[in-house]
Amino acid sequence: MIRFILFIIVLAFLFTFSYTNAKELVVIHYFWNWESAPTRLDLIIVGSFLSGSVFALIFIVPGWIRLHLEHRRVRRSVGLLEAERDRLRAEQLGKEPPARPSISLEEDHEEN
């Protein structure tokens, strides 16, 4: 929720700044004396923000997917270890091991 609020604040600053500079025309100077046509400053600011957001997503999403898959693998391992622990306890006490629900993929989606 905090990330969403910060994102909204940044967007508000972005659009406020863009609105106040909407009439300004700027020329972007590239390498080797290349220049852009006169462009409104607000379009450059919004374009820079959007391209930065796209690059951030490109770098963040693979790590997020990797962590999600590892989390799922660890949850399955913990479930198997708990079942083994219950079996060994029941074996030591001479009782029937308690029934555990099977681990399924639906659990991952219900929590998120």
N, C-alpha and C positions, 0 to 999 in steps of 0.2 A: 504494500500500500504506500509505503514511503517513497519507493521508486516512482510510482505513478504520480504522486503529488509533486515530486521534484521534476518529473518530465513535463507536467502541466505548467509549472513555474517557468521552466526554461522555454517552453513554447510561447508563453505569454510575453516574456522578455523578447524573444525572437520576433514575434509579430508586431509588438509595440515598436521596436527599433526599426523594423522594416517599414512600418506605416509612416514613421516620422521621416524616413529617408527615401520615400517613394519617388520623389521628384528629382533626386540627384542622379545624374548620368556619370558613369565612370568607364574608363577604358582599362582593360587588363593588359599588362605588358608581359609577354612570355619571353622565353629565351630566343636568341638569334633575331632580335628586333621584330618579333611577331606581335601583333596587337589585335585585340578583339574590337568589334564594333562598339560604339557607345551603348552601354546597357544600364538599365536601372539598377541602383544599388540594392534595393530590396530583393530583386530576383537573384542576384549573386549571393546574398546572405542566405536566403531560403534554399537555394541550390546547394550551397556549401553544407548547410545543416543536414539536408536530406542525403547527400552523398556520404557525409561522415556517419550518419545513422546506418546506411547500407553497409559500409565497410565494417562498422562495429558489429553488426549482426553476422556478417560473414566470418568474423574471427571468433565470436562468442558461441554461435550455434554448435559447431563441432565439439567443443569442450562440454557444453551442456548435454549433448546427446551421449557422449562418452560417460559422463558422471551418472546420467540416468540409467544407462545399461549396467554400470558397475553397482549402482544402488540396488537394482533388481537382482543381480547375481548375489550380492551380499545378503539380501533378504532371504533368498532361497537357501543359502548356506546356513544362515541362522536357524531357519525353520528345520532343516535336516539335523543340525546339531541339537536343537531342543528336543526333537523326536528321539534322537539317540540317547540324550540325557534321561528322558522320561522312561525309555525302555530299560536302561541300566538301573535306574532307581527302582522300577517295578520288579526287575529281576532280583535285585538285592533284597527287597522286602517280600518277595514272593507273591506279588499282586499282578493283576492285569494292567498293562500300561494304559494311561488315559488316551482317549481318541482325540487326535488333533485334526483340525480341518486341513484339507489339502491346500497347497500353495498354488494360486492361479494368477494369471495376468490381470484379472479384473481388480484385484486388490490394489495394484499400482495405480489404476485409473481412478478408483474411488477416493483415494487419499489426496490426489492432486486436484 
